[in-house]
Amino acid sequence: MFFFFIYAALGVELFGKLECSEDFPCLGLHRHTNFENFGVALLTLYKVCTGDNWSGILKDTMRECRVGDSDCPSYLFWASPIFFITFVVMVQFVLVNLVVAAIMQALEDSAEEVKKDRLRLVPPVIVQHQPIQVNPEESG
């Protein structure tokens, strides 16, 4: 979750002023998916981590500046791929670890259940040892 906060703040700083227009049509960014404020940026990053059109969002943020456009940051073309690829790789690594941990926990729980079932089905064998009486007069 810490990664989400860092990347949301960075996304607002890098991509917060991007707008869709006829000159720059958007494939992934829209009213509900953008980096205009921190809350929507968190939701956008959640959408990216699920893999839902993150390549479209990447394309929208990789804008080349037109000649004479002073409001366009020139670093977006190289900063955007670094931002999204590092985010996706780190989040997917964490999600894979969560899935593996859930599978390992389920296997451990099923092994404990099998052990309990075996103990319940097999009755304990009680062996009573009785001392052997040896009569020294009979042994000859």
ZIZILIN-V423893 format. One record per residue. N is the residue number from 0. OMEGA is omega as a letter, one per 40 degrees, with the letter a starting at -180 (* if undefined). Layout:
n omega
N OMEGA
N OMEGA
//
This chain:
n omega
0 i
1 i
2 a
3 a
4 a
5 a
6 i
7 i
8 i
9 i
10 i
11 a
12 a
13 a
14 a
15 a
16 i
17 i
18 i
19 i
20 i
21 i
22 i
23 i
24 a
25 i
26 a
27 i
28 i
29 a
30 a
31 a
32 i
33 i
34 a
35 i
36 a
37 a
38 i
39 i
40 i
41 i
42 i
43 i
44 i
45 i
46 i
47 a
48 i
49 i
50 a
51 i
52 i
53 i
54 i
55 i
56 i
57 i
58 i
59 a
60 i
61 a
62 i
63 a
64 i
65 i
66 i
67 i
68 a
69 a
70 a
71 i
72 a
73 a
74 a
75 a
76 i
77 a
78 a
79 i
80 i
81 i
82 a
83 a
84 i
85 i
86 a
87 a
88 a
89 a
90 i
91 i
92 i
93 a
94 i
95 i
96 i
97 i
98 i
99 i
100 i
101 i
102 i
103 i
104 i
105 i
106 i
107 i
108 a
109 i
110 i
111 i
112 i
113 i
114 i
115 i
116 i
117 i
118 a
119 a
120 a
121 i
122 i
123 i
124 a
125 i
126 i
127 i
128 i
129 a
130 i
131 i
132 i
133 i
134 a
135 a
136 a
137 a
138 a
139 *
//
